[in-house]
């Protein structure tokens, strides 16, 4: 695995793909919240299911931190 940060790539498409992945993840979270379903994510290399309630709590925490 390449530990180099993809955002520092000289290829603008590759560098921009990081933001695209963040937008896709946010969209998947939005859908899970709207449909009251969970999503599976990797946390420290382990698969973890986050429920819609978990995602809402994360969003609330993000809002409180900003």
C-alpha positions as CSV (number, residue, x, y, z in Angstrom):
1,X,0.0,0.0,0.0
2,X,1.2,3.5,-0.9
3,X,1.3,5.7,2.3
4,X,1.6,8.9,0.2
5,X,-1.3,11.3,0.5
6,X,-3.4,11.1,-2.7
7,X,-4.2,14.8,-2.4
8,X,-0.6,15.7,-3.1
9,X,-0.6,13.9,-6.5
10,X,0.6,15.9,-9.5
11,X,-2.3,14.4,-11.4
12,X,-5.2,16.8,-10.8
13,X,-7.8,14.0,-11.4
14,X,-6.2,11.8,-8.8
15,X,-5.8,14.6,-6.3
16,X,-9.4,15.6,-6.8
17,X,-10.6,12.0,-6.3
18,X,-10.1,12.4,-2.5
19,X,-12.8,15.1,-2.3
20,X,-15.1,13.0,-4.6
21,X,-14.8,10.0,-2.2
22,X,-15.7,12.3,0.7
23,X,-18.8,13.5,-1.1
24,X,-19.8,9.9,-2.0
25,X,-19.4,8.9,1.7
26,X,-21.5,11.8,2.8
27,X,-24.1,10.9,0.2
28,X,-24.2,7.3,1.5
29,X,-24.6,8.5,5.0
30,X,-27.4,10.9,4.0
31,X,-29.3,8.0,2.3
32,X,-28.8,5.7,5.4
33,X,-30.2,8.4,7.6
34,X,-33.2,9.0,5.3
35,X,-34.0,5.3,5.1
36,X,-33.2,4.5,8.7
37,X,-30.6,1.9,7.7
38,X,-27.0,1.2,8.7
39,X,-23.8,1.3,6.7
40,X,-20.6,-0.7,7.2
41,X,-17.4,1.2,7.4
42,X,-13.8,0.3,8.2
43,X,-12.5,1.8,11.5
44,X,-8.9,1.0,12.3
45,X,-9.0,-1.9,9.8
46,X,-12.1,-3.5,11.4
47,X,-15.5,-3.5,9.8
48,X,-18.1,-1.7,11.9
49,X,-21.8,-1.2,11.3
50,X,-23.1,2.3,12.0
51,X,-26.8,2.7,12.4
52,X,-28.8,5.7,11.3
53,X,-28.9,6.8,14.9
54,X,-25.1,6.5,15.1
55,X,-24.7,8.6,12.0
56,X,-27.1,11.3,13.3
57,X,-25.0,11.5,16.5
58,X,-21.8,11.9,14.5
59,X,-23.5,14.7,12.5
60,X,-24.6,16.4,15.7
61,X,-21.1,16.2,17.1
62,X,-19.6,17.6,13.8
63,X,-22.1,20.6,14.1
64,X,-21.2,21.2,17.7
65,X,-17.5,21.1,17.0
66,X,-17.8,23.8,14.3
